[in-house]
Amino acid sequence: MVAVTLWGSLRRFTGGEGQVEVEARNFKELLDRLAETYPGLKPQIDRGVSLALDGRIYREAWFTEIGPDSEVVL
């Protein structure tokens, strides 16, 4: 499981949760699972989001691997 920290306005789509956990090995899986679990996030994800992995910001790096202890911020 990957812990994902959500910033600001994205939290309203997860019932106010600031951090959620999803099963994912890369960014594509992570975004797909977030959209499935929290349908309100899908339009935000479809517009394009940046992800920070261990302090480095990525955009459209679909197959970047996520380790089990990685820090992920959306």
C-alpha positions as CSV (number, residue, x, y, z in Angstrom):
1,M,0.0,0.0,0.0
2,V,1.1,3.5,-0.8
3,A,0.2,6.4,1.5
4,V,-0.8,9.5,-0.6
5,T,-1.0,12.9,1.0
6,L,-3.7,15.1,-0.6
7,W,-3.3,18.9,-0.6
8,G,-6.0,21.5,-0.3
9,S,-9.1,21.2,-2.4
10,L,-8.6,17.6,-3.3
11,R,-9.4,16.5,0.3
12,R,-13.1,17.3,-0.3
13,F,-13.3,14.4,-2.7
14,T,-12.0,11.9,-0.1
15,G,-14.4,12.9,2.6
16,G,-12.0,15.3,4.1
17,E,-9.1,12.8,4.5
18,G,-5.7,14.3,4.1
19,Q,-4.1,11.0,3.5
20,V,-5.4,7.9,1.8
21,E,-3.8,4.5,1.0
22,V,-4.0,2.7,-2.3
23,E,-2.3,-0.4,-3.8
24,A,-0.1,0.8,-6.7
25,R,3.3,0.1,-8.2
26,N,3.6,3.2,-10.4
27,F,1.9,6.6,-11.0
28,K,-0.6,5.3,-13.6
29,E,-1.9,2.6,-11.2
30,L,-2.0,5.1,-8.4
31,L,-4.1,7.6,-10.3
32,D,-6.4,4.9,-11.7
33,R,-7.0,3.5,-8.2
34,L,-7.6,6.9,-6.8
35,A,-10.2,7.7,-9.5
36,E,-11.9,4.3,-8.9
37,T,-12.0,4.7,-5.1
38,Y,-12.8,8.4,-5.1
39,P,-14.8,9.2,-8.2
40,G,-14.9,12.9,-7.4
41,L,-11.1,13.0,-8.0
42,K,-11.5,11.7,-11.6
43,P,-12.2,15.1,-13.2
44,Q,-9.2,16.6,-11.4
45,I,-7.0,13.7,-12.4
46,D,-8.2,13.9,-16.0
47,R,-7.3,17.6,-16.2
48,G,-3.8,16.7,-15.1
49,V,-2.1,16.6,-11.7
50,S,1.4,16.7,-10.5
51,L,2.7,14.1,-8.1
52,A,5.6,14.5,-5.7
53,L,7.6,11.4,-5.0
54,D,10.1,11.6,-2.2
55,G,10.3,15.4,-2.7
56,R,10.6,15.4,-6.5
57,I,7.7,16.7,-8.6
58,Y,6.6,14.6,-11.6
59,R,4.0,15.3,-14.3
60,E,2.8,12.7,-16.8
61,A,5.5,10.2,-15.7
62,W,3.0,7.3,-15.8
63,F,5.3,4.4,-15.2
64,T,7.6,5.9,-12.6
65,E,7.8,3.3,-9.9
66,I,6.6,3.9,-6.4
67,G,8.3,2.1,-3.5
68,P,6.4,0.8,-0.5
69,D,8.1,3.5,1.8
70,S,7.9,6.3,-0.7
71,E,6.4,9.7,0.2
72,V,3.7,10.6,-2.3
73,V,1.9,13.9,-2.5
74,L,-0.9,14.8,-4.9
